């Protein structure tokens, strides 16, 4: 069954049934599940992101793979919420990967080849495709933030902006065990 755009966002839910092209087809070893009939995120998009990337094939897989200056555009109604942001060297930007599939529970990453549970991966393909990047703030003009460190498509909906605190957001010695193994 196709999942139409939601009334709240106008964005479709992506799944195997609504695949746009062959690159959306599950790889061997991947498992897709039916999406729930109803969902209610109660989420407000607070703006969008402007990047040089118009298609997924050219978009960096990791925010640290690019030094492109991108623009985080905040809707003017949220302008007052930016007070003090100019004092931050780095921000945590949350965004909605609106073109990602949402039905895979097991995935086979292109670069790693071994099936893993979706929640053990940083893939945009997940039930709620929220992505997070720590960005360096380059400039702020009105409601437009120039930043370095994003890995999303042009027009990606903006979910939130938070200050990055190295003292609490960075965890020394954090490990993703499977990522450190030779089978990667």
Number of C-alpha atoms within 10 A of each C-alpha: 10 13 16 12 12 13 8 11 13 9 14 17 21 24 25 19 14 16 15 13 7 7 9 15 16 18 14 10 12 18 16 16 13 12 18 9 7 8 8 7 9 8 9 12 16 18 21 20 22 20 19 16 16 13 11 14 9 12 19 15 16 14 18 15 12 14 11 16 20 24 23 24 20 23 14 13 10 11 13 10 12 16 8 9 17 14 9 14 15 21 19 17 22 17 24 21 21 21 18 22 25 22 23 20 16 22 25 19 17 8 7 12 14 15 15 17 14 21 13 12 16 13 16 20 24 22 20 16 18 18 18 18 20 21 22 18 21 16 15 15 9 12 19 21 21 19 23 21 22 31 24 30 21 18 18 19 25 23 19 16 20 14 17 19 13 9 8 7 11 10 9 7 6 7 9 10 7 13 12 9 8 6 9 11
